[in-house]
């Protein structure tokens, strides 16, 4: 296929960075489909560090780019180096890092703001007519990227995050864990992943469909 896809990571670990399973499944499927991938992450400090064994905050600081490099096996670049013209599509896995490091949705909800460099890059893909895939909690940034009226999913309409994105101006569409929601006008594909998934295979079912559809939308 030889499509080139940019993937934005947000650390390493569900509670303070990228969801590891979602990220690995995304990278696996892209590789299976013959796509060339470049991972990126912002070179900033994490909001905080969580002990994934206890769930408690740890008294230390970690860098989002450095932590994301764990997932990318070192093959990663500073987000500021990313250019839409070098790629055919953009994908953002979830995990709390998307709501803590790529934006402040975790603390500000509907009043949140995403990192300017995330928004600038994503908008450049939009302006070029290139597709974007967002999973799990990442679609909370959709309105800031595409504007009011964008259609996306976080799984259930009853989820607090879903209610917040509606308040932000998005149209939320309920979706089963193994399915995707496509906004054809905006070339956005979303899937609930671990907003609903109870196992890695459940998460993979929707992520595979998202990756496949995003690649199909590249022209």
C-alpha angles and dihedrals in degrees: 000000000000094000116156117226130186116212121196115211126191106199132299121290135044098253100049107010143012117337101253098213093047091049095047093045089051093050091045094052093046089052092047089054092051097249123149111232135202118186122211135184135176115263095231139112117272117252086244141324122255126202100231091202096057103017090233127131116256125220096240143085129237134185119241094218093047093048093045089054087069090065094042094048088239094305096120139111137207109273089236089069094059118110124185092217089066094058143052097213145005128224129188118194119205136237125127089285088076088058097036107033106021090041139355095244091124091066104023104036113186090005093057129127128210123222110280092232091054092050094044093052095044092048090052088058089049092050090050091052092243122146126252128202122201127179141188110351095349095091088071083085094053098097092052089052102040104019131236118333097036112146118228143142139230092174113257125041087221095063114110090230091054091052089050094053089051088052088051090056105265126128108237118210119194113236138182118241093252096050141069138225117221125199098199094188093057098031090235123147121190136178132183097233108163093002081082109003119116094185141023091253091055090051091048094053093065096035092054089053091048094051092045093050094046090053091047089054093057113100 
